[in-house]
């Protein structure tokens, strides 16, 4: 199971609301807009309407379709923009992942109770106040309370307490243990130098005149003539901006929408004809016409990055976060396996 990275508190305090509000209509798009943006992925999908029906028993504790839908929105929040529907082809996998997650959260909660963990009243008060502030109006809060908690503030307080206990146990078993120090990241950096090699690359912009595929001799001649006219204008440009604006106006290749900018391109990914030319250019120079099959291209070189190694200082923060994410996934998966051993889980 792939765990989402949302904390349990966030899952309840900020996402549980959507399980009720989104399908109700307040978050719906106008029908025409929803239809046009959804394409075929949402065709024949039916909005899910939770009723409180049990979907699983975890050591006797009942999990309902409301819990399930809340988690499905956490996994695929885009469904809110499509009247509470999920892409038909994806819905079974989303449902399976959501069901496994709510079972995991219930097992974590039960483990917290087994360990006799507690939540200080002041912290519980603060979390409850924070949750209430998420509602635009008292009326919306009362509607939520009636729908989700049978109108009982005590029931809501119990749900928030449950969420905080889940968060605390995960902090002990996952979050605290997943942290990666600078020294640990440096050790990983030193042991995996291949991950931090910088391949030689060139940052280029292009203006292209393109003949059709399988072009005739005449079509190739006409494309080259267009490129010659383009070249005179390209050579007159004095900056990245000027070349880019020209590319937007006259280039045939798809990069015209990005001012002709290809970004940094590794040498292995450059056509041989282009690579030969840019190796003999200085940053800021504009090439003559380079033919690659039926395409006549003018290249502006913006930067040459030689092959080398990244420095630890450049990647330190990103590497620590990457390793922490990996540790979190591993620790949560391990905790899930341990908690499921001996647990009685019935899905309906």
C-alpha positions as CSV (number, residue, x, y, z in Angstrom):
1,X,0.0,0.0,0.0
2,X,1.3,3.5,-0.9
3,X,0.8,5.8,2.0
4,X,-0.2,9.4,1.5
5,X,1.9,11.9,3.4
6,X,-1.0,13.8,5.0
7,X,-0.9,13.7,8.7
8,X,-3.9,12.1,10.5
9,X,-4.9,15.4,12.1
10,X,-5.0,17.1,8.7
11,X,-6.9,14.1,7.3
12,X,-9.7,14.6,9.9
13,X,-9.7,18.3,10.6
14,X,-9.4,19.5,7.0
15,X,-10.5,16.6,4.8
16,X,-13.4,15.0,6.7
17,X,-15.4,18.1,5.9
18,X,-15.1,17.5,2.2
19,X,-16.5,14.0,2.4
20,X,-19.8,15.6,3.4
21,X,-19.7,19.0,1.6
22,X,-18.4,18.1,-1.8
23,X,-21.1,15.8,-3.1
24,X,-23.9,18.0,-1.7
25,X,-23.6,20.6,-4.5
26,X,-21.8,23.6,-3.0
27,X,-18.5,22.5,-4.6
28,X,-19.9,21.5,-7.9
29,X,-18.8,23.1,-11.1
30,X,-21.2,24.4,-13.7
31,X,-22.3,21.4,-15.7
32,X,-20.8,22.6,-19.0
33,X,-17.5,23.3,-17.5
34,X,-17.3,20.0,-15.6
35,X,-18.2,18.1,-18.7
36,X,-15.7,19.8,-20.9
37,X,-12.8,19.4,-18.5
38,X,-13.5,15.8,-17.5
39,X,-13.2,14.3,-20.9
40,X,-13.9,10.6,-21.2
41,X,-12.3,9.7,-17.9
42,X,-15.4,10.6,-15.9
43,X,-17.9,9.3,-18.4
44,X,-20.6,7.1,-16.8
45,X,-19.3,7.8,-13.3
46,X,-21.9,8.1,-10.6
47,X,-21.4,10.4,-7.6
48,X,-20.8,8.6,-4.3
49,X,-23.4,9.4,-1.6
50,X,-22.4,8.2,1.8
51,X,-25.1,6.9,4.1
52,X,-23.2,5.6,7.1
53,X,-23.2,2.0,5.7
54,X,-20.4,-0.2,7.2
55,X,-17.5,-1.0,4.9
56,X,-15.2,-2.8,7.3
57,X,-14.9,-4.1,10.8
58,X,-11.4,-3.7,12.5
59,X,-11.3,-5.7,15.7
60,X,-15.0,-5.0,16.0
61,X,-14.8,-1.3,15.3
62,X,-17.1,-0.2,12.5
63,X,-15.7,1.9,9.6
64,X,-18.4,3.4,7.3
65,X,-18.7,4.6,3.8
66,X,-18.3,8.2,5.1
67,X,-14.9,7.3,6.4
68,X,-14.1,5.7,3.1
69,X,-15.2,8.6,1.0
70,X,-13.3,11.1,3.1
71,X,-10.1,9.1,2.4
72,X,-11.0,8.7,-1.3
73,X,-11.1,12.5,-1.5
74,X,-7.7,12.7,0.3
75,X,-6.2,10.4,-2.4
76,X,-8.0,12.0,-5.4
77,X,-9.2,15.5,-4.4
78,X,-9.8,16.4,-8.1
79,X,-13.1,14.4,-7.8
80,X,-14.6,17.4,-5.9
81,X,-14.5,19.4,-9.1
82,X,-16.5,16.7,-10.9
83,X,-19.6,16.6,-8.6
84,X,-18.1,13.9,-6.3
85,X,-17.3,11.4,-9.1
86,X,-14.1,9.5,-9.7
87,X,-12.7,8.4,-13.0
88,X,-14.4,5.1,-13.7
89,X,-11.2,3.2,-14.5
90,X,-9.4,4.5,-11.4
91,X,-12.3,4.2,-8.9
92,X,-11.6,0.6,-7.8
93,X,-8.0,1.3,-7.1
94,X,-8.8,4.5,-5.3
95,X,-11.4,2.7,-3.2
96,X,-9.0,-0.1,-2.3
97,X,-6.2,2.3,-1.3
98,X,-8.7,4.4,0.8
99,X,-10.0,1.3,2.5
100,X,-6.6,0.1,3.4
101,X,-5.7,3.6,4.8
102,X,-8.8,3.9,7.0
103,X,-8.1,0.4,8.3
104,X,-4.5,1.4,9.1
105,X,-5.7,4.5,10.9
106,X,-8.1,2.5,13.0
107,X,-5.4,0.0,13.9
108,X,-3.1,2.9,14.9
109,X,-5.8,4.4,17.1
110,X,-6.4,1.0,18.8
111,X,-2.7,0.7,19.4
112,X,-2.6,4.2,21.0
113,X,-5.4,3.1,23.3
114,X,-3.6,-0.1,24.2
115,X,-0.6,1.9,25.2
116,X,-2.9,4.2,27.3
117,X,-1.8,7.3,25.5
118,X,-3.8,10.5,26.4
119,X,-4.4,14.0,25.0
120,X,-4.1,17.0,27.3
121,X,-7.5,18.9,27.6
122,X,-5.9,22.2,26.5
123,X,-4.5,20.7,23.3
124,X,-7.9,19.1,22.6
125,X,-9.6,22.5,23.1
126,X,-7.2,24.1,20.7
127,X,-7.7,21.5,18.0
128,X,-11.5,21.7,18.4
129,X,-11.4,25.5,18.0
130,X,-9.2,25.2,15.0
131,X,-11.6,22.8,13.4
132,X,-14.6,25.0,13.9
133,X,-12.8,28.0,12.3
134,X,-12.6,26.0,9.0
135,X,-16.4,26.6,8.5
136,X,-17.4,29.8,6.8
137,X,-20.5,30.2,9.0
138,X,-22.0,28.8,12.2
139,X,-24.8,27.3,10.1
140,X,-22.4,25.2,8.0
141,X,-20.8,24.0,11.2
142,X,-24.2,23.0,12.7
143,X,-25.0,21.1,9.5
144,X,-21.7,19.3,9.6
145,X,-22.3,18.5,13.3
146,X,-25.7,17.1,12.6
147,X,-24.6,15.0,9.6
148,X,-21.3,13.6,11.0
149,X,-21.9,13.6,14.7
150,X,-25.6,13.3,15.2
151,X,-25.6,16.9,16.4
152,X,-23.3,16.0,19.4
153,X,-20.3,18.3,20.2
154,X,-19.1,15.5,22.5
155,X,-19.0,13.1,19.5
156,X,-17.0,15.6,17.5
157,X,-14.6,16.0,20.4
158,X,-14.1,12.3,20.5
159,X,-13.3,12.2,16.8
160,X,-10.8,15.0,17.2
161,X,-9.2,13.1,20.2
162,X,-9.0,10.0,18.1
163,X,-7.2,11.9,15.3
164,X,-4.7,13.4,17.8
165,X,-4.0,10.0,19.3
166,X,-3.3,8.7,15.8
167,X,-1.0,11.6,15.1
168,X,0.9,11.1,18.3
169,X,1.5,7.4,17.8
170,X,2.6,8.0,14.2
171,X,5.0,10.6,15.5
172,X,6.5,8.1,17.9
173,X,6.7,5.2,15.4
174,X,7.3,7.0,12.1
175,X,7.8,10.8,12.0
176,X,10.5,11.0,14.8
177,X,12.3,7.9,13.4
178,X,12.2,9.1,9.8
179,X,14.1,12.3,10.4
180,X,17.5,12.5,8.6
181,X,20.4,14.5,10.0
182,X,22.8,16.4,7.9
183,X,25.5,13.9,8.8
184,X,23.3,11.0,7.7
185,X,22.5,12.8,4.4
186,X,26.2,13.4,3.8
187,X,27.0,9.8,4.4
188,X,24.4,8.7,1.8
189,X,25.8,11.4,-0.6
190,X,29.3,10.0,-0.3
191,X,28.1,6.4,-0.8
192,X,26.1,7.1,-3.9
193,X,28.2,9.4,-6.1
194,X,26.5,8.1,-9.3
195,X,23.3,9.8,-8.2
196,X,24.9,13.2,-8.3
197,X,26.8,13.3,-11.5
198,X,26.0,16.2,-13.8
199,X,26.0,15.2,-17.4
200,X,27.3,17.6,-20.0
201,X,24.4,19.7,-21.3
202,X,23.6,22.7,-23.4
203,X,20.8,25.3,-22.8
204,X,19.4,26.3,-26.2
205,X,16.6,28.1,-28.0
206,X,15.5,27.3,-31.5
207,X,13.7,28.7,-34.4
208,X,12.7,26.1,-37.0
209,X,11.3,25.9,-40.5
210,X,9.7,22.5,-41.0
211,X,8.9,20.6,-44.2
212,X,6.3,17.9,-44.0
213,X,7.3,14.3,-43.3
214,X,8.4,12.6,-46.5
215,X,8.8,16.0,-48.0
216,X,9.5,16.4,-51.7
217,X,12.6,18.2,-53.0
218,X,10.5,21.2,-53.7
219,X,9.0,21.3,-50.1
220,X,12.5,21.0,-48.6
221,X,13.7,23.8,-50.8
222,X,10.8,26.0,-49.7
223,X,11.4,25.2,-46.0
224,X,15.1,26.1,-46.4
225,X,14.1,29.4,-48.1
226,X,11.9,30.2,-45.1
227,X,14.7,29.4,-42.7
228,X,17.1,31.7,-44.6
229,X,14.6,34.5,-44.1
230,X,14.3,33.6,-40.4
231,X,18.1,33.5,-40.1
232,X,18.5,37.2,-41.0
233,X,16.0,38.1,-38.3
234,X,17.5,35.7,-35.7
235,X,21.1,37.1,-36.3
236,X,19.7,40.6,-35.6
237,X,18.5,39.6,-32.1
238,X,20.7,40.7,-29.2
239,X,19.3,38.8,-26.2
240,X,17.4,35.7,-25.0
241,X,14.2,37.8,-24.9
242,X,14.5,39.1,-28.4
243,X,15.3,35.7,-29.8
244,X,12.5,34.2,-27.8
245,X,9.9,36.7,-29.0
246,X,10.9,36.0,-32.6
247,X,10.6,32.3,-32.0
248,X,7.1,32.8,-30.7
249,X,6.2,34.6,-34.0
250,X,7.9,32.6,-36.7
251,X,9.1,29.2,-35.5
252,X,7.3,26.0,-36.7
253,X,8.5,23.8,-33.8
254,X,6.5,23.2,-30.6
255,X,9.0,25.1,-28.4
256,X,7.8,28.4,-29.9
257,X,5.2,28.5,-27.1
258,X,8.1,28.6,-24.6
259,X,10.1,31.3,-26.5
260,X,11.9,28.5,-28.3
261,X,13.5,27.5,-25.0
262,X,14.5,23.8,-24.6
263,X,16.1,24.4,-21.3
264,X,19.2,22.3,-20.4
265,X,19.5,19.3,-22.8
266,X,22.0,16.5,-22.1
267,X,24.4,15.9,-25.0
268,X,23.1,12.4,-25.4
269,X,19.6,13.8,-26.2
270,X,20.8,16.4,-28.8
271,X,20.7,15.4,-32.5
272,X,24.3,14.9,-33.7
273,X,24.1,17.8,-36.2
274,X,23.0,20.2,-33.4
275,X,25.6,18.9,-31.0
276,X,28.4,19.4,-33.6
277,X,27.4,23.1,-34.0
278,X,26.9,24.0,-30.3
279,X,30.3,22.5,-29.3
280,X,31.8,25.3,-31.4
281,X,29.7,28.2,-30.1
282,X,29.9,30.7,-27.2
283,X,27.0,31.5,-25.0
284,X,24.8,34.2,-26.6
285,X,25.8,33.2,-30.2
286,X,23.2,32.3,-32.9
287,X,24.1,29.5,-35.3
288,X,23.6,29.3,-39.1
289,X,20.9,26.9,-40.4
290,X,21.3,23.3,-39.2
291,X,19.3,20.7,-41.1
292,X,18.0,17.7,-39.1
293,X,16.0,15.5,-41.6
294,X,13.2,17.8,-42.8
295,X,13.7,20.5,-40.2
296,X,15.9,23.6,-40.8
297,X,16.8,24.9,-37.4
298,X,18.6,28.0,-36.0
299,X,20.1,27.6,-32.6
300,X,20.9,30.2,-29.9
301,X,23.3,28.8,-27.2
302,X,22.5,30.2,-23.8
303,X,24.7,28.1,-21.6
304,X,27.1,25.2,-21.6
305,X,27.2,23.0,-18.5
306,X,30.3,20.7,-18.4
307,X,30.0,17.3,-16.9
308,X,30.8,17.2,-13.2
309,X,29.6,16.4,-9.7
310,X,27.0,18.3,-7.7
311,X,28.3,19.6,-4.4
312,X,26.7,18.4,-1.2
313,X,25.7,21.9,-0.2
314,X,23.6,22.2,-3.3
315,X,21.5,19.1,-2.7
316,X,21.6,18.9,1.1
317,X,18.1,20.0,1.9
318,X,16.4,18.2,-1.0
319,X,18.3,15.1,-0.2
320,X,17.3,15.1,3.5
321,X,13.7,15.5,2.5
322,X,13.9,12.7,-0.1
323,X,15.5,10.3,2.4
324,X,13.0,11.3,5.1
325,X,10.1,10.6,2.7
326,X,11.6,7.2,1.9
327,X,12.1,6.4,5.6
328,X,8.5,7.5,6.3
329,X,7.1,5.2,3.7
330,X,9.2,2.3,4.9
331,X,8.3,2.8,8.6
332,X,4.6,3.3,8.0
333,X,4.5,0.1,5.8
334,X,6.3,-1.8,8.6
335,X,4.0,-0.5,11.2
336,X,1.0,-1.4,9.1
337,X,2.3,-5.0,8.7
338,X,2.9,-5.4,12.5
339,X,-0.5,-4.0,13.4
340,X,-2.3,-6.2,10.9
341,X,-0.7,-9.3,12.4
342,X,-3.4,-10.9,14.6
343,X,-5.9,-8.2,13.9
344,X,-9.4,-9.3,12.8
345,X,-10.4,-7.3,9.7
346,X,-13.7,-7.9,7.9
347,X,-14.5,-6.0,4.7
348,X,-18.0,-5.6,3.4
